[in-house]
Amino acid sequence: MDSNYQAFLVGGGVRDLLLEGSPKDFDVATNATPEQVRKLFRNSRIVGRRFRIVHVRFGREIIEVTTFRNDHSDDKDNNASKSEDGMLLRDNVFGDIETDAKRRDFTVNALYYNPHSGDIFDYTGGFEDIHHKTLRIIGDPVTRFKEDPVRMLRAVRFSSKLNFDIEPKTSAPISEQAPSISQVSSARLWDESLKLFMSGYSASIYQQLIDFGLFKTLFPGSFEQIQNNPQVHTFFENAMRNTDRRIQSGKRVTPAFIYAVLLWPEIQDRQKQLIADRVPPLEASHQAYQQVLSRQIQLISIPKRFSTTMREIWDLQARLPKRAGQRAFRTLEHAKFRAAYDFLLLREQSGEDHHGLGQWWTDFQNADPVAREKMANAQHRQGRNRPNKRRPRRKNTSIQTQENS
């Protein structure tokens, strides 16, 4: 960086280089204040309230530039504050490279690379922890998790991604501190959940979330369903594994699918309760969607564009068994058919018996137009030959009396 400021590449990019990986991006740490960085780069903007950083845009890439931080004990201008529970509400006390290293989360993320000299600076033992494949938080774990509960989610994510063991002193307080995750803003937890489930390592992450009690805090309704029915756990595990395979093979994934999976068992349970209370099935479905989503959004703010897709996937689960005549063709043409079909296969894979429905839709998609027509017509005849289960109409006794009089 020009203008006599210091600047270093820092964080996961440096860590991944040392692990012979392929860094997705690099962050920059500097002794320049956010305002000074902003003056240097016209294509930049200052973001964040809790901790102010600068986003510098280069084409489609955004470089995140942070100012060296300091310990809060050196706060003379009221630039830092904490809640009564110890959570950081504002963190804008600036320092030097050494104090900044001690303010970062994990040792493996506190390595600074000077691109001009080629030197790497390590003030917290990150080199050794990388060598031993250990994830260690910097400072007292309880204090650091209270300052920012999201660090617990990052610990789980990094250990799964890097295949590192979480150092015992770091992992020990996570279960006790897990409920504090609910203090984090719902919008931030949405961003963090994408990193958890769209990382390509979600199966391992999911199991750790369960083990540390973090899943219970993030998805209390879904966790209750796991407790009531072990098949739900299998359903979630299979969804994570399938998502990981798609990501690792370069296929497209959407957060709407994994969230549709995570909330589906609770929706089914709620729908059954409403039907038992004599709510009509269609209305029960819509009420269940609304009630479950409303509760979940209080914790994790699911954007509407994804919740809309989730509803479509759920709605199509009721349409997939109805294949007679043109219904099969209309369902096949639905924009979210493929996601709903994959959802059905996942349900069958996890132990639900739908009498070969998934295979029927597989064959229907692979069939030529003539064969498709025959399959749909066969369903139509089968439905027409099915015994009528409707109750017979009651005879009008008043008319019968008049006729007999």
C-alpha positions as CSV (number, residue, x, y, z in Angstrom):
1,M,0.0,0.0,0.0
2,D,1.3,3.4,-0.9
3,S,1.4,6.6,1.3
4,N,3.7,4.9,3.8
5,Y,1.1,2.7,5.4
6,Q,1.8,-0.8,6.4
7,A,-0.3,-3.6,4.8
8,F,-0.3,-7.4,5.1
9,L,-2.2,-10.2,3.7
10,V,-3.9,-12.0,6.7
11,G,-6.3,-14.7,7.7
12,G,-7.5,-17.8,5.9
13,G,-5.7,-17.0,2.6
14,V,-2.3,-17.2,4.3
15,R,-3.4,-20.3,6.3
16,D,-4.6,-22.1,3.1
17,L,-1.3,-21.2,1.3
18,L,0.7,-22.9,4.1
19,L,-1.6,-25.9,3.8
20,E,-0.9,-26.0,0.1
21,G,-4.5,-25.2,-0.6
22,S,-6.1,-22.8,-3.1
23,P,-7.2,-19.6,-1.2
24,K,-10.5,-18.2,-2.4
25,D,-9.6,-14.8,-1.3
26,F,-7.3,-12.7,0.8
27,D,-8.0,-10.1,3.5
28,V,-5.7,-7.2,4.2
29,A,-4.7,-5.7,7.6
30,T,-3.2,-2.3,7.8
31,N,-2.3,0.5,10.2
32,A,-4.4,3.0,8.1
33,T,-7.7,3.9,9.6
34,P,-10.9,3.1,7.7
35,E,-11.2,6.8,6.7
36,Q,-7.6,6.8,5.4
37,V,-8.2,3.6,3.4
38,R,-11.3,5.2,2.0
39,K,-9.4,8.2,0.7
40,L,-6.8,6.0,-0.9
41,F,-9.3,4.0,-2.9
42,R,-12.2,5.7,-4.7
43,N,-13.8,2.3,-5.4
44,S,-14.3,1.5,-1.7
45,R,-16.8,2.0,1.1
46,I,-16.8,1.7,4.9
47,V,-19.1,-1.0,6.2
48,G,-20.0,-2.4,9.6
49,R,-21.0,-0.9,12.9
50,R,-19.7,-3.3,15.5
51,F,-16.3,-3.3,13.7
52,R,-15.8,-0.9,10.9
53,I,-14.0,-2.3,7.8
54,V,-13.4,-1.2,4.2
55,H,-14.5,-3.0,1.1
56,V,-12.3,-2.2,-1.8
57,R,-13.7,-3.3,-5.2
58,F,-11.4,-4.5,-8.0
59,G,-13.6,-5.6,-10.9
60,R,-15.8,-8.3,-9.5
61,E,-13.6,-9.0,-6.5
62,I,-14.0,-7.3,-3.1
63,I,-10.9,-7.0,-0.9
64,E,-11.8,-6.7,2.8
65,V,-9.4,-4.2,4.5
66,T,-9.3,-4.0,8.3
67,T,-7.4,-1.7,10.6
68,F,-5.1,-3.2,13.2
69,R,-7.1,-3.6,16.4
70,N,-6.0,-3.2,20.0
71,D,-7.1,-4.4,23.4
72,H,-10.1,-2.7,24.9
73,S,-8.2,-1.7,28.0
74,D,-6.5,1.0,25.7
75,D,-9.9,2.5,24.8
76,K,-9.7,6.2,25.6
77,D,-12.3,7.5,23.3
78,N,-15.3,5.1,24.0
79,N,-14.7,3.2,20.7
80,A,-15.6,-0.2,22.3
81,S,-18.5,-1.5,24.4
82,K,-19.8,-4.8,25.6
83,S,-23.2,-6.0,26.7
84,E,-23.9,-7.2,30.3
85,D,-23.2,-10.8,29.0
86,G,-19.8,-9.8,27.6
87,M,-20.8,-9.6,24.0
88,L,-19.0,-7.0,21.9
89,L,-21.3,-4.3,20.7
90,R,-18.6,-2.0,19.3
91,D,-15.0,-2.9,18.6
92,N,-13.1,0.0,17.0
93,V,-10.0,0.4,19.2
94,F,-7.0,0.5,16.8
95,G,-3.5,-0.7,17.5
96,D,-0.5,-2.3,15.8
97,I,0.2,-5.6,14.1
98,E,1.1,-7.5,17.3
99,T,-2.0,-6.3,19.2
100,D,-4.1,-7.0,16.2
101,A,-2.9,-10.6,16.1
102,K,-4.1,-11.1,19.7
103,R,-7.5,-9.8,18.8
104,R,-8.1,-12.3,16.0
105,D,-10.1,-15.5,16.7
106,F,-7.9,-18.5,16.0
107,T,-4.1,-18.9,15.9
108,V,-4.2,-20.4,12.4
109,N,-6.0,-17.2,11.2
110,A,-3.5,-14.8,12.8
111,L,-0.6,-15.1,10.3
112,Y,0.5,-12.0,8.4
113,Y,2.2,-12.2,5.0
114,N,4.3,-9.3,3.6
115,P,4.0,-9.6,-0.1
116,H,7.0,-7.3,-0.7
117,S,9.5,-9.2,1.5
118,G,7.9,-12.6,1.4
119,D,8.0,-12.8,5.3
120,I,5.2,-14.3,7.4
121,F,4.7,-13.0,10.9
122,D,3.3,-15.2,13.7
123,Y,2.6,-13.8,17.1
124,T,0.3,-16.5,18.5
125,G,1.7,-19.9,17.6
126,G,-0.3,-20.4,14.4
127,F,2.6,-22.1,12.5
128,E,2.9,-24.8,15.2
129,D,-0.9,-25.3,15.3
130,I,-1.1,-25.7,11.5
131,H,1.7,-28.3,11.8
132,H,-0.2,-30.3,14.4
133,K,-3.6,-29.7,12.7
134,T,-5.0,-28.0,15.8
135,L,-7.6,-25.3,16.0
136,R,-7.0,-23.1,19.0
137,I,-8.7,-19.9,20.0
138,I,-6.6,-16.9,21.0
139,G,-7.0,-15.9,24.6
140,D,-9.5,-17.2,27.2
141,P,-12.1,-19.3,25.4
142,V,-15.1,-18.3,27.5
143,T,-14.3,-14.6,27.2
144,R,-13.7,-14.8,23.5
145,F,-17.0,-16.8,22.9
146,K,-18.9,-14.4,25.0
147,E,-17.5,-11.4,23.0
148,D,-18.7,-13.0,19.8
149,P,-20.7,-16.2,20.0
150,V,-20.3,-16.7,16.2
151,R,-16.8,-17.9,17.0
152,M,-18.2,-21.2,18.2
153,L,-19.8,-21.7,14.7
154,R,-16.5,-20.7,13.1
155,A,-14.7,-23.3,15.3
156,V,-17.0,-26.0,14.0
157,R,-16.7,-24.9,10.4
158,F,-12.9,-24.5,10.4
159,S,-12.3,-27.8,12.1
160,S,-14.5,-29.6,9.6
161,K,-13.1,-27.8,6.5
162,L,-9.4,-28.2,7.6
163,N,-9.8,-31.6,9.2
164,F,-8.3,-30.1,12.4
165,D,-9.0,-31.1,16.0
166,I,-10.4,-28.4,18.2
167,E,-8.0,-28.0,21.0
168,P,-9.6,-29.3,24.3
169,K,-9.5,-26.0,26.2
170,T,-11.2,-24.3,23.1
171,S,-13.9,-26.9,22.8
172,A,-14.6,-27.4,26.5
173,P,-16.9,-24.3,27.0
174,I,-18.8,-24.5,23.7
175,S,-21.7,-26.6,25.0
176,E,-22.3,-24.4,27.9
177,Q,-22.0,-21.2,25.8
178,A,-24.1,-22.5,22.9
179,P,-27.3,-20.8,24.0
180,S,-25.6,-17.4,23.6
181,I,-25.8,-17.9,19.8
182,S,-29.4,-16.7,20.1
183,Q,-28.1,-13.2,21.0
184,V,-26.6,-12.8,17.5
185,S,-28.6,-10.9,15.0
186,S,-30.8,-13.1,12.7
187,A,-29.4,-11.5,9.6
188,R,-25.8,-12.4,10.6
189,L,-26.8,-15.9,11.5
190,W,-28.3,-16.3,8.0
191,D,-24.9,-15.4,6.5
192,E,-23.1,-17.8,8.9
193,S,-25.5,-20.6,8.2
194,L,-24.7,-20.3,4.5
195,K,-21.0,-20.8,5.3
196,L,-22.0,-23.9,7.4
197,F,-24.3,-25.7,5.0
198,M,-22.9,-24.5,1.7
199,S,-19.2,-25.3,2.5
200,G,-19.0,-28.8,1.1
201,Y,-18.4,-30.1,4.6
202,S,-21.9,-29.8,6.0
203,A,-22.2,-33.5,7.1
204,S,-19.3,-33.1,9.5
205,I,-20.4,-29.7,10.5
206,Y,-23.9,-30.9,11.2
207,Q,-22.7,-33.6,13.5
208,Q,-20.5,-31.2,15.5
209,L,-23.4,-28.8,15.8
210,I,-25.4,-31.6,17.3
211,D,-22.6,-32.7,19.6
212,F,-21.9,-29.2,20.9
213,G,-25.6,-28.2,21.4
214,L,-25.3,-25.5,18.8
215,F,-27.9,-27.1,16.5
216,K,-30.5,-27.1,19.3
217,T,-30.0,-23.3,19.6
218,L,-30.1,-22.6,15.9
219,F,-33.1,-25.0,15.1
220,P,-35.0,-25.7,18.3
221,G,-38.0,-27.1,16.5
222,S,-35.9,-29.4,14.3
223,F,-33.9,-30.6,17.2
224,E,-37.1,-31.6,19.0
225,Q,-38.1,-33.6,16.0
226,I,-34.7,-35.4,16.1
227,Q,-35.4,-36.3,19.8
228,N,-38.8,-37.7,18.9
229,N,-37.9,-39.6,15.8
230,P,-34.4,-41.0,15.0
231,Q,-35.4,-41.2,11.3
232,V,-35.3,-37.4,11.2
233,H,-31.6,-37.4,12.1
234,T,-31.0,-39.8,9.1
235,F,-33.0,-37.5,6.9
236,F,-30.8,-34.5,7.8
237,E,-27.6,-36.5,7.5
238,N,-28.5,-37.7,4.0
239,A,-29.4,-34.2,2.9
240,M,-26.0,-32.9,4.1
241,R,-24.1,-35.7,2.4
242,N,-26.0,-35.2,-0.9
243,T,-25.4,-31.4,-0.7
244,D,-21.7,-32.0,0.0
245,R,-21.4,-34.3,-3.0
246,R,-23.0,-31.7,-5.3
247,I,-20.8,-28.9,-4.1
248,Q,-17.6,-31.0,-4.4
249,S,-18.5,-32.0,-7.9
250,G,-19.2,-28.5,-8.9
251,K,-23.0,-28.8,-9.2
252,R,-25.3,-26.0,-8.3
253,V,-27.0,-25.9,-4.9
254,T,-29.5,-23.6,-3.2
255,P,-29.9,-22.8,0.5
256,A,-33.7,-23.2,0.0
257,F,-33.3,-26.9,-0.4
258,I,-31.3,-27.5,2.8
259,Y,-33.6,-25.2,4.8
260,A,-36.7,-27.0,3.3
261,V,-35.2,-30.2,4.6
262,L,-34.4,-28.9,8.1
263,L,-37.9,-27.5,8.7
264,W,-39.9,-30.3,6.9
265,P,-40.3,-32.7,9.9
266,E,-41.6,-29.9,12.1
267,I,-44.0,-28.8,9.4
268,Q,-45.3,-32.4,9.0
269,D,-45.8,-32.6,12.8
270,R,-47.5,-29.3,13.0
271,Q,-49.8,-30.1,10.1
272,K,-50.9,-33.4,11.8
273,Q,-51.8,-31.4,14.9
274,L,-53.8,-28.9,13.0
275,I,-55.7,-31.7,11.1
276,A,-56.4,-33.4,14.4
277,D,-58.0,-30.1,15.5
278,R,-60.3,-30.3,12.4
279,V,-58.5,-27.8,10.2
280,P,-58.9,-28.8,6.5
281,P,-55.7,-30.5,5.1
282,L,-54.8,-27.7,2.6
283,E,-55.4,-25.0,5.2
284,A,-53.4,-27.0,7.7
285,S,-50.5,-27.1,5.4
286,H,-50.4,-23.4,4.8
287,Q,-50.8,-22.7,8.5
288,A,-48.0,-25.1,9.4
289,Y,-45.7,-23.4,6.8
290,Q,-46.4,-20.0,8.3
291,Q,-46.1,-21.0,11.9
292,V,-42.9,-22.9,11.5
293,L,-41.2,-20.3,9.3
294,S,-42.2,-17.5,11.6
295,R,-40.6,-19.1,14.6
296,Q,-37.4,-20.0,12.7
297,I,-37.0,-16.5,11.2
298,Q,-36.9,-15.1,14.7
299,L,-33.5,-16.9,15.0
300,I,-32.2,-17.0,11.4
301,S,-33.5,-14.4,8.9
302,I,-34.3,-16.5,5.8
303,P,-34.7,-14.1,2.8
304,K,-38.1,-14.2,1.1
305,R,-36.7,-15.4,-2.2
306,F,-35.6,-18.6,-0.5
307,S,-38.6,-19.1,1.8
308,T,-40.8,-18.9,-1.3
309,T,-38.9,-21.7,-3.0
310,M,-39.1,-23.7,0.2
311,R,-42.9,-23.4,0.1
312,E,-43.0,-24.5,-3.5
313,I,-40.9,-27.6,-2.7
314,W,-43.2,-28.5,0.2
315,D,-46.4,-27.9,-1.9
316,L,-45.1,-30.2,-4.6
317,Q,-44.7,-33.0,-2.2
318,A,-48.5,-33.2,-2.1
319,R,-48.8,-32.9,-5.9
320,L,-46.2,-35.6,-6.8
321,P,-48.5,-38.6,-5.9
322,K,-51.3,-37.1,-8.2
323,R,-50.1,-38.3,-11.6
324,A,-53.3,-39.1,-13.5
325,G,-53.8,-37.7,-17.0
326,Q,-52.4,-34.2,-17.6
327,R,-51.5,-33.7,-13.9
328,A,-48.2,-35.5,-14.3
329,F,-47.2,-33.2,-17.2
330,R,-48.2,-30.1,-15.4
331,T,-46.2,-31.1,-12.4
332,L,-43.2,-32.0,-14.5
333,E,-43.3,-28.5,-16.1
334,H,-43.2,-26.8,-12.7
335,A,-40.1,-24.6,-12.3
336,K,-39.3,-26.3,-8.9
337,F,-40.1,-29.8,-10.0
338,R,-36.5,-31.0,-10.0
339,A,-35.9,-29.7,-6.5
340,A,-39.2,-31.3,-5.3
341,Y,-38.3,-34.6,-7.0
342,D,-34.8,-34.7,-5.3
343,F,-36.6,-33.9,-2.0
344,L,-38.9,-36.9,-2.6
345,L,-35.9,-39.2,-3.3
346,L,-34.2,-38.0,-0.2
347,R,-37.4,-38.8,1.9
348,E,-37.4,-42.3,0.4
349,Q,-33.7,-42.7,0.9
350,S,-34.2,-41.8,4.6
351,G,-36.8,-44.6,5.2
352,E,-40.2,-43.2,4.1
353,D,-42.2,-45.6,2.0
354,H,-44.0,-44.0,-0.9
355,H,-44.8,-47.2,-2.8
356,G,-42.3,-46.6,-5.6
357,L,-43.3,-43.0,-6.3
358,G,-39.7,-41.8,-6.7
359,Q,-39.0,-44.6,-9.2
360,W,-42.2,-43.7,-11.1
361,W,-41.1,-40.1,-11.5
362,T,-37.6,-41.2,-12.5
363,D,-39.0,-43.5,-15.2
364,F,-41.5,-40.7,-16.3
365,Q,-38.7,-38.2,-16.9
366,N,-36.6,-40.7,-18.8
367,A,-39.5,-42.0,-21.0
368,D,-40.2,-40.8,-24.5
369,P,-43.4,-38.8,-25.1
370,V,-45.5,-41.8,-26.1
371,A,-44.4,-43.8,-23.1
372,R,-45.1,-40.8,-20.8
373,E,-48.6,-40.6,-22.2
374,K,-49.2,-44.3,-21.5
375,M,-47.9,-43.9,-17.9
376,A,-50.1,-41.0,-17.2
377,N,-53.1,-42.7,-18.7
378,A,-52.4,-45.8,-16.7
379,Q,-52.5,-43.7,-13.5
380,H,-55.8,-42.2,-14.7
381,R,-57.4,-45.7,-15.2
382,Q,-56.0,-46.9,-11.9
383,G,-57.6,-43.9,-10.2
384,R,-60.9,-44.5,-12.0
385,N,-61.0,-48.1,-11.0
386,R,-60.2,-47.4,-7.4
387,P,-63.1,-48.1,-5.0
388,N,-65.1,-44.9,-4.1
389,K,-64.4,-44.3,-0.5
390,R,-66.9,-41.4,-0.2
391,R,-69.8,-41.9,2.1
392,P,-73.1,-42.6,0.4
393,R,-75.5,-39.7,0.3
394,R,-78.2,-39.7,2.9
395,K,-81.7,-40.1,1.5
396,N,-84.0,-37.1,2.1
397,T,-86.5,-38.6,4.6
398,S,-88.9,-35.8,4.2
399,I,-89.3,-36.4,0.4
400,Q,-89.5,-40.1,1.0
401,T,-92.4,-39.6,3.4
402,Q,-94.3,-37.5,0.8
403,E,-93.9,-40.1,-1.9
404,N,-95.2,-42.8,0.3
405,S,-98.2,-40.9,1.6
